[in-house]
Structures are given as C-alpha cells and as structure tokens.
Amino acid sequence: MDASKKLSALRAEITKQNLDGFIVPHADEYLNEYLPASAESLAWLTNFTGSSGEAVILKDRALVLTDSRYTIQIVREVDSKLYEIGDMATLSVGDWLAANAAGEKIGYDPRLHTRKQIEKIEEKIKGKKISLHPVDQNPLYEVWTDRPSVPQSLAELFPDAVAGATSAEKRHRIADDLKREKISAVIITDCDGICWLLNVRGDDVPYNPLVLSRLVLHVDGTADWYVDERKVPQQVADHLGGEVRMRAPENFETDLAKLKGPVQVDPARSPLLAEMILEEKGIETIDGKSPCVFPKSIKTPSEQLWIKKAHIRDGVAVTLFLHWLDCQDFDRETHTEISLAEKLEDFRKGQDGYRGPSFPTISGWASNGAVVHYRAVPETNLKITGNNFLLLDSGAQYEYGTTDITRTIVIGKVTDEMKDRFTRVLKGHIAVSSAVMDDAMDGATLDALARSPLKAVGLDYGHGTGHGVGCYLCVHEDSTRISPMAKDQTFKPGMLLSDEPGYYLKGQYGIRHENLILCHEREDGKLYWEPVTLVPFDLRGVEWGMMTADEIQWLRDYHERVFAEISPFLYSEAVDWLREFCFSYFKN
C-alpha cells in the first residue's frame, strides 16, 4: 500500500470512529526513543524514518513535523503533495490545529502521549472550537493490516557487581523516599529506568538494550513488573526474588484501578492513560519525576570502570578504522558512505563484548554531512570523491558499556574557511571538556562555552551540545544535558555526557567533534570532566594559528592519553601510524 492509500485508509477509519482528525506521534506505549517495528506507525504512514516526529491527519489536509536534526531528511522522505512539512522549532501541533481546524474532534491515543504533551496542545487551541478526544482503539492500528508482532526477546541479568548495587538496594532506597513523602506507590514506565532498577537488560528495541515493560514500585520496596513472563528466564526471576512479582502486561490497567493513593506519576514520562485510570477511580495522584532518572545518571565507581573498558575497546576499533581509511586511494571512487559505515562496523565486531550499534551510524560525506542526523540510504549514498569532510557519528553497545563518538575526517584538501569552522568547533569542544565547575554552573552556561567561538563570527548550530549516556543502556539518556534550554541542569560526580558542538553549511559540509565526558570532583569541591572516548582527532583540519597555548596543550595531553591506552592493542603498523597521526603536529 503506497503512502496515498495508507492516508486514505486512515481517514476512512477516523471518520468511522466519529472523529475529524487524529494525531500520530513517533512513540510506542512505553514512550521510547527507538521503537520496535510494531510501533513504527509514523514511518509506516508517512515514510519519515527519523527518531523525532509527529503527524496530524485532518479530513482534507495533513501535517508532519520534526526537529532541526531531520529537517532535510524529512523533505526527502515525505510526499509534499500529501503532507505539509514543518519544523518543531517554529511550529507545534497545537499551532497548526489552531490555524487549520475548526469545530473539530481530534483523536489521540492516550497510551502514546504524556499529560504534558496533551496539555501543550490544549493550551494552543484554547478558545478555538477544537476538542481533543482520547480513543479506545487507535485508528491507525486498525488499518495497519501487516503490522509486525510485538518483540519477544529474553531478558538477561546485568551483574550486580557491575551495577554497584543490587536491585533490592535500589528499590528500598527509593521506597524510603516514598515513605518520607507519604506516597504509597510510584508508576514507572520509562523502560531504561526499569532496566536500571531491576539490573536487567533486553533486546526488544533497536540500539538500546531494553525490556519493554512497566512497573509499579510500592512503599515497602516490592514491585509489580508488567512483562510477558515468557521473556524472563528462570535465572532472572530467581535472582530478582519474591519481592518482584511478575504480572502479565494486560493486567497493568486493571491493577492500577486497585491501587491505594497517593500514587506518584511522571507527567512527562508516563502515558496519559495511567493517569486517566487513576482519576476515574478517584485515586489521589502526585506529580513527580520518575525516581530512576536521577540516580541512573550517577554512574557508580564500578559502572565507571566498565564504561572506560568499553571505550578502550571502541577506541581500538575506531582507530583501526581511521588507520585503514588513511591508507585508501579515494581517487578510485570505490568507497561510499554506506561502505565506510559497514567497514567501521566490521572493526567493532572484532572487539570482545561487542553487542551492536547504539544508534544508526551517521556517515555523511560533503553535503550530506550538513544533515545533522543523516542516515545514508541507497538513494542518497554518495561516493567518497574529491575534497571535503566526512562526518562520522557512531556508537556501540559493549558488554556493560555504551559509546558515542563523532569524528570529522579530512579527505583531500579543504579550504581555509572549512579549517576555520573545523577549528572553531574544536575550540568549543575543548572549552566544555576543560571546564572547571562549581554548583552554580548549569547546562546552559556550559553550552554557551561551546558556542562562543562560532558566535564570535555570527555562526551557530541547531542542536544541543550534550546529552546523558547510559551504562549499557540508552545512548540518549534524558537525565542530564548541555543545552541552551538546560538552565536548571546542574552536574554531579559520576554523570556521563556527550560533548558535541558542530557546524553545518547546507549543501556543502558538516562538522561535529564528539567525546563522552565523565564528571569528577576535585579535592576543593570543584567539578571537572574526564574524556573517556579514546580516539584521535583529525588534526589535519586544525588552523593552528587560531588555537591558544592552553588549547594546544589540551590536545597534546589528550592524544598522549589516547596513544597510551590504545597502542597496546594495535598491531605494529597501526601503532606507527597512530604515533604519527597523534603527534606530528606537536613536533614544533
């Protein structure tokens, strides 16, 4: 069924349900970033494959929105004859409904939206003759006749010795907080939070080792885990013990109605349906952030150790790739964006404990590098020929560690302007990584350091500078961030974030420099960052006259550490290459 027929079928079903429109988010009932195939409804309907988006379908018009990362991609994938295309930075679902709907009932699936999301839409349409209606049956699922089945991968234990605490210790620590606040139970629906809390991992969604499930944690430290028991091996069940009760997923809604209040819910992370059920039964609710979010962001000493081990393995793989790449003759036009991404994957597969990529590799040559979250497909796959930058953003899941790294690689000769931009982004990266912080430095202040070299000449980039990263969990962890919007975000020892400023010139090239950095505390109480990524930067792109002595020293120190950590695991030819690649620019 092509996109036009799918849209027509959905409109017919919307009408059948006495609705005038329907909202289709990029979401599953667990509100994950990456979705199982069974929940890729936005992609099925519109052909848009980005990880952030939303559509609104009315009887005579339709809209698809995404954020700044995918504004070029969405134009390539979505038929503009069927859908208006918008940028979330300047247009919201509520804005568009207010301007295009009148006297209409707009449906939404309360399993796929949070209260905060619905409230934002309602605020925009206030005073308009438009009403939002939760549906019992999702009309899109009614017409998606070949919808894939729900994943059934097996859960596995995440060792307590690596986690640094047992599930019982974590659960009772949170339960003590509930007791102090006089809360009887908390609903936890963020899957990475549940996996962290129970010390389990899974394989239900691409890239993130999650078990799709929900959980209710009670004030006595026991938990009801709503998960298909066929996915939980006896070893896992025995290890969790009797305090974690397995409940079938279909019991979640009926069990909620039996809870005794007050019950804590996260209005930004829990599906609205949970709150609707509690409200209908008159059960008191209290708003609160999922209790796993903050403690999950503080990596224990043992987690930090294993994270560093993962980054040594990843550093070896990416460095071997860079060595291989530097030996290629690109005049032959034998390499493409896809073939390079596959080659990098091959080097990672050679590392012990490799479990798979942590997100789809971004291999962007020349103009495609300007697409912030570009993903090469056969229709866009460029040959690596000529002179430009290759932007390579990739990551991996290793046994007990998650990586995320971007390197901008010089192929051939680049212009003075390109080197200027490359250097400004690098200066911003170093400014974040070398920052010494007190309790007052927030995510917005740190973000401003990263943008300063670009803003000095009127330039900027359209994404945040850093996001949290899990410990063999989600590569994009929402617990902490570096962003202009993060004025309330402060940092604590043990937090793991990305440091990834960039610059993108549409139609020409893209630049991004990214390491993962780990927060530590000095003896005087100040905080500082330790880079845990161990891969050299391509110093051929640096305009050295723009660098300060401190920035050059930072680069020298960083590359000395890379060489010391990585070279013992390389063969001799690669060691010689790495020595030259790391240090030739510091000889003078």
N, C-alpha and C positions, 0 to 999 in steps of 0.2 A: 504494500500500500504506500503510495507516494505521499509527500507532505500535504498536498492539497486534499487528498481523500481522507487522510487522518483528521485534518482540521474540520472537514465537513461532517465526518462521523462524530467527532466530539461535540460539535454544535448541535447535532440532532439529539444526542444524549442529554446535553444541557437543557434543551427545550423540553425533553421528555420528563426531566426532573423539576419542571416549572421554575427554571432559573433563566436569567437573562445573560449570565456570564459566569466565568469560572477562572480562578487563579491557580496557576500551575507553577509551584516553586521547584527549584533544584534541591530536593530534600527526600529523605526517607523518613519512616516513622520514628527513627532514632536520632534524626537531625544531624547526620554525619556530613562531613565534607565530601569524602569519596563514597560513592554509593554502589551497592550490589546491582547487578544488571537488572534485577527485578524492580528496582526503584528509579531507573533512569528514564522517567516519564517525560521530562523536558526534552531530552535528546531524542527520544522516540517521536515526539510530536513535531519538534521544530528543526531537528538535525543539529542543534547547537550542542557542542560537547564540552564546553567549559565547565569548571567546577563551581561557578557562581553565576546564578541567573534566575530569572523569573518571567513567566508569561501571563498575560491576561487575555482571555478569549471572550469577546462580545459577539453578538449575532452578525454584525456587519464589519467588524474590524478586530484587529488583534495586535498585541504588542509583545516584544521580547526585550528584556533588559539584561545588561551585565555590567560588571565594573570595569575600571580602567585597564585591568590586565588583559581583557579579552575584546576590547572594542574593535580591533582589526579582525580578529578571528571570527567574531560573530557575523560580520558583513560577508565573510567568505562562505559561511556555512548556512545562513538563514535566507530563505527566499523573500526578498523585499517586496514582492508582489502579494505575498500572503500576510506579512507581518511588518509593522513599524518596528524600527530598531532604536533602542535608546541606551543611554549611559546612566547608570545609577548615581553618578556624581552630580548629575543635573536634573534627573527625572526619577520620580518614585512611582510605584504602582498607584498610590493614593492620588498623586498629582494627575496622573493620566486618567484615572477613573473620574476624578472631579471635572476634568475638561471634556471627557468623551462619553460619559454615561449620564443618563437622566431618568429618574423614576424606575431604576432597575434593581433587581435582586441578583447580587453577585455571590456565587457559592465559593466555598473553600473547604478543604479537608482539615479538620482540627487536629488530626494526627500528624500533619506535616507543617504546622505553624506553631509558633510560640505566642503567648499572650502579647508580648512586647511587639511582635511583628504585626499582629492584627490591630493593636492599639495605634500603631503608627499610621496604618491605612485609614482607620476610623477618624483620626484627627484631621487628616487631609480632606475627607469627604464630609466633614461636619457641616451642616446647613444645606447640603445637597440632598436631592431626593434619590439617594442611593442607600441600599442596605446590604450588609454582609450576612450571609447565612451559612452556618456550618452544615455539612452534608453527612448523612449516614453512609452513603455509598459514593465513592469517588467516581465521577462520570468518566474520567479518563481511563481508569482501570476497567470500566465496563466495555470500552471499545478497543482496548489493547488486547486483542484476542491471542496473540502469540507471546504474551508476557512471560519472561523466564521465571523459573521456580525460585523460591527463597533459598539462599545458601544454607548448606548443612555441614560445614567444616567442623572438625573436632577441636575442642578447647584443649589447651596444654598449660601446664604449670609454669609460672615464672618463678624461678627459685627464690625462696625467702632470703637466702644468703646474698643474692644479687640485689634484691629489693631493699634490703637493710631493715626490714620489719615484716612480721607475719601479717596475714590478713586479719587475724584476731586482734592483734595490737592496733592496727589501723582502725578497724571497726569500733573497738572500745574507746579509742581516743576520740573519735568523732561522737560516739554516743555520750561520752562525758560532757561534751559541749552541748549536745541536745538536752541533757539533763539540767544543766545550768540555765538554759534558756526556757526550760519547761515545755519542750517540744517532744511529742510522743513518737514521731516518725518523720523521715525525710524521704522524698521520692527522688531517685537518681536515675536519669535516663541518658546521660552522656556516656557512651559506650567506653570511651577511653578511661573515664573516671571509674567505671565499674571494673574494668580490667585491672586498673591500678589498685583498687580497693581489695579485690579478691586475689591478687597476684596470679592472674591467668592471662593468656593471650590466645588469639584465634586467627582465622584466615577467611572471615566472612566477606570482607570487602577488599578491593584492590588497595595495595600500597600500605595500609595501616593494619597491624595485626590484631584485629578486634573480634570479639564475640558479640554478635548482635543480641542484645538482651536489655532488660530493665531490672531495677532492683528497688526494694523498699527496705531501708535500714531503720530498725526500731531502737528505742531508747535504751533497751537492755543489751545492745550490741549484736543481737541476732539480725538476720537478713532473710528476706524472701527474694530469691533470684529467679526472675521470669525468663526461662531459657528452655529450649527444647532439650529434654533430658538425653536424647539420642546424640547430642553434641558434646555431652560431658562424660568422658571416660571415667570408669570406676576409680582410677587412681586419683583423678582430680577431685571427685566427690568425697572420697575418703580423706584426702588431705584437708579439704575445707572443713569437714566435720559436721556435726549435727547443728551447729549454730547458723549454718547457711542452708536454708530449706529450698529445694528445687520446686519451682512451680511452673506449670505449663504457661506459655505466653498468652494463650486465650483467657487465662484466669486473671490477668492483670486488671482489667477494667472492673470486673465483678468484685475483686478483692479490695480495690480502692474504696468502694462504697461501704466496706465494713470497717474501715479504719476509725480510730478514735482520735479526735483532734487534741491539740493543734498539730497540723501536718505542714512541714516545710516544703515549698516547691520553688523551683528556679524559673521565674517568668521569662528568662532569656534563653533557657536551655531545655525546658520541659515542654512537651506538646500540650497545646491548649486543652485537648480532650481530657487530660488528667484533672485539670482544674475544674472543668465543666462537670465532671462526675462528682467531685468533692462538693462543689457548690450545690448541685442538685440534691445531694443527701444532707445538706446543712452542716457539713464538717468544716470546722474552722481551719483556715489556711494562713500560713505566714510566709511572706516572700523572703527568700534568701538564696545566695549563690550556692550552686552545688558544692557540698562540703569537700569534694575531692579536688576541686580546681586548684586551690592554693597549695595544699600540701604536696600535690603531684608535681607542682612546678619546682619544688625544692628537692633537688636530687641528693640522695643520701651519699655518704662517702663511698659506699660500695657501688652504688649506681655510677658515680663519677668515675670510679676506676674502670668499670666495664665500658662506659662511654668512650673513655680515652683509648682503650684497647680496640674498640670498633673503629675509631678514627685512624689509628695506626694502620689497620688493615685497609681501610678505604684510601688512606694516603698512598699506600703502596700501589693499589690498583690504579688510581688516577695518575700517579706519577709514571707508572709503566705505560699508561696510555699516552701521556704527554711525550714521553721519550719516543714511542712508536710514531706518534703524529709528526714529531720534528724530523723524522727520517724519511718522510714521504715526499714524493715528487708530485706536487699538485698541478703541474702543467699537463699531466696526463688526463686530468679530469676523470679519475677513476673513483673518487670519493664523493659521497653526498652527505647531507645532514643525517639521513637515516642510517647510512652505513657507519658513520662515525659513532652515533649513539649505540648501535649494536656492538661495535668494537669495544667501546668503553664497558658495556655490559659484560662482554666476554672476559675482560680483565677482572671485573668484580667477581664473576663466577669462580675465578681461580683462587679466591680468598676463603680461608676457613670460616665457617659460621655464616656465610652469606645466605640470606633468606629471600632476597628480591629487592626491587627498587622501592624507594619510599615515596616516589611520585613519578609521573611521566617525565622522562628526560626532555629538557628543552635544548635542542640542538639547532641554533639559529645562525645561519650564515648571512652576512651582509644585511640586506634589508629585512630579512626575516628575524634577525636579532633585535630589531626595533619593536617586535610584537612581544610584549612583556612576558606573557605566559604562552608563547608559541609552542605548538606541537607539530612536528613535521609529519605530513601525510603524503602519499604518492602525488597528489595534485599540487602540492606546494614544495616538494622536496628539491632543493637546489643542489647543483653540483658545486663543489668547493673549487672555484677557479677565480683567478685574479688576485687582487689585493684588498683585504678587508679584515674585519674582526669575525671570529667565530665565538659566539656566546654559548657557553656550555654550562647549563644549570642542571645538576643531577643529584641524586641521593640514594642511599641504600639502607636496607634493614639488615643488620647483622645480629647474630645471637647476642641479645642483651644490649644492643646499641643502635641508634638511628643517626644517619648522617645527611647533610645537605650542604652542597658546595657549588659555587659558581666561579668559573674562571673565564675571562675574556682573553682569547688567544689570537695573537697576531699571525696572520698568514700573508706572506709577501711584505710589501712596503705600505705603510699607512701615512696619511697626510699629517702635517703639523697640527691641523685642527683636531684630528682624531686623537693624536697623542695628548693634546691639551685636555680634551674631555676625559680620556683614559686616566690621566694623572689627577684631575680634579676629583673624580670618583674615588680613586685610590686614597687621596688625602682625606676624604670624608670617612672612608672605611677605617683608616688609621686613627682618626680623631675619636671615633667611637671605641675602638679596641683599646686605645691607650688612655681612655678617660679614667680619672680617679674621682670617685663619687662619695657624697655624703647622703644622708637620708632625704635631703631636700631635692636631689636631682631626680627628676621624673623622666618618663619615656619621651615626652615632647621636647624637653631640654636636650636630651641625648640625640634625638632625631635632628634637632637644629644644628648640632655639631656636624652631622653627616652631610647636610645640605649646604653648609656655609661656603665651601669652595666653589660650588656650582652657582649658588645665588649671587656670589660676588660678581659674576658676569651675566646675571639675568637668566640663569638656567635652573631647572629643577627636574624632578621625576615624580610620576604619579602613583607611587605605591609607598607603603610603609617601609621603614628601614630595617625592622627586625621583628621576628615572631618567636614565641616559645617553641621548644622542640622536646618531645617526649623521650623516655628511655625505653627503647624498643616498643614505641607506641606511635602516636600520631606525629608526623613530621611538622605539622602546623598545629601547635598546642595553643589554645586560646587563653592560657593562664596569664601570659605576660607579653609585652610587646614594646617596640620602639617605633613611635609614630607621632605625627602632629596631633593626633586625637588622644594621646595617652598622657594627658596632664595629671591623671590620678594614679598613674602607674609608677610605683617605686620598685626598687630591686632589693633582693635578699641573697645572701650567700647560698650557692647551690643552684641558682637559676641558670638555665641553658637557653641561649637565644641565638638567632642569626644576626649577622651584621652585614647588610647587603644594599648599600646605596647603588644607584645606577644612573644611566643617562641614555636616552633613546631618541634618535633622529629619524623620524618616519621616512620610510623608503630608502634609507641609506645604511644604518648600522645601529647596534645596541651595545651597551657596556654595562656590566654588573660585576662587582667584586664581593664575594660572599665567603665568610668563615662562620663557623659556630664558635661562640664565646661563652665561657663559664665564669660565673660571678664568684669572687672570693672576698674575704675580709682581711685587711691588714691588722697589725697589732694596735694601730692607733684608731681602729674602728672604721676607717675609710674602706670603701669598696673598690675593687678593680676587676678587670676582665683578663681571663686567660684564653687565648685562642686554642681550641682543641683540634681544629682542622689542620691537617699536616700535608699541604700541597703547595709547591712554589707558585708565586705569581709570575706571569709572563712579563719580565722586566723590559722586554723589547718595546713595550708600549709606553714606557715612562719618559716624560720630558724632565730630565733631572734638574734642569735649572729652576724648575718650579717647586722643588722639594726643599724643605728645611733640613737642617742638620739632624734634628730630633726624628723627623720622619724617615730619613735615610738610615739612621741608627735602628729604628724600629724594624725596618725592612731587613737590615743585616741580621739583627737578632732573631727575627722570625725565620729567616732562611737557614741560619745556623741550626736552629732547633729542628726544622724540617729535615735537614740533612742528617742530623744525629739520630733522629727517631726512625727515619725511613731507610737510610742506606744499608743497615744491616740485613735487610730483607730483599735487597735487589741484587741482580747478577752484576758482574764487574763492569760490563759495558754501560749498563744503566747507571751505575754509581759514578762513573767518569762523566757521563752526560749530565747527571744531576749536579755534580760539583760545578761544572762549567755554567749550567743554567742558573744556579743559585748565586754564584759568587763572581762571575766575570765582570759584572758592572760595579763591583765594590773594590776592584784591584787598585784603583787610583784613589 
